[in-house]
Amino acid sequence: MLAAEAGAAKNTLAAYASDLRLASAALDGALAIATPAALARLGDGWSDLSRSTVARKSAALRRFFAFVADEGHRTDDPGAALPKPGARRALPKVLSHHDVDRLFVAITERQARTPPDPNDLRLAALVELLYGSGLRATELVSLPRNAIQPDRPYIILRGKGGRERLAPISDRARAAVAAWRAHVATDRPWLFPSGKSHLSRVRLYQLIKALAADAGIPPDRVSPHVLRHAFATHLLEGGADLRALQAMLGHADIATTEIYTHVDSKRLVELVNTRHPLVDEVKRRA
């Protein structure tokens, strides 16, 4: 149902499947007939987990019991007995413009090595697309070989929930991709192949961490998703419209995009102090 009707992403399906299997094991295989009291005890066992993990586990099980009830396999829905942690959204980690510059300097230094290593061209293409286009890690590593064209400044992506969006592709990114693609065999279906498939998200994570270390930035501050956050934050600092940013990031709800307005508080204060109509009144009185 999640795959066919809700269009859930592969990572969501994997997480829900894992949560359901673990819950079933904890309930001795009696998940579908679990009582509210049994679910309450199950939730009590999650006390050492993070708020976000508990929220995901509860959401997976509540979705399951709603499905069971809708299909007529139960006359009640015991999901209400599961914990409901408050939805507290953490501010995303961000990189300064200087930090990003250091990453690109490290990439340039790698490309200057003799003999040249094609993997450095791959790294340049990966970072250009993470920071220059705001791609998610899964979207990036699974790009088809010819997804990015030299004469097209955008790419159509299918993101979470099967939603399509246009992601901008800069001239720099297209050039970096073209340089790397010259080293990808024409019979490979992926832009970033690895073995019989494409580069994994784990390997992408490792490559970005290693680059951060080369650039003199603590690796725990940098990840593929942090570069996506930097894309959004720096666009907002430059005056990007929040709705346009929502479309570029592929957020279904603008509330998700609005978190970047909290990150960019300095710009918001400056905006009020320079653009609010009362500012002119204060200046006249002064």
Secondary structure, 3 states (H helix, E strand, C coil): CCCCCCCCCHHHHHHHHHHHHHHHHHCCCCCCCCCHHHHHHHHHCCCCCCHHHHHHHHHHHHHHHHHHHHCCCCCCCHHHHCCCCCCCCCCCCCCCHHHHHHHHHHHHHHHCCCCCCHHHHHHHHHHHHHHHHCCCHHHHHCCECCCCCCCCCEEEEECHHHCEEEEECCHHHHHHHHHHHCCCCCCCCECCEECCEECCHHHHHHHHHHHHHHCCCCHHHCCHHHHHHHHHHHHHHCCCCHHHHHHHHCCCCHHHHCHHHHHCHHHHHHHHHHHCHHHHHHHHHC
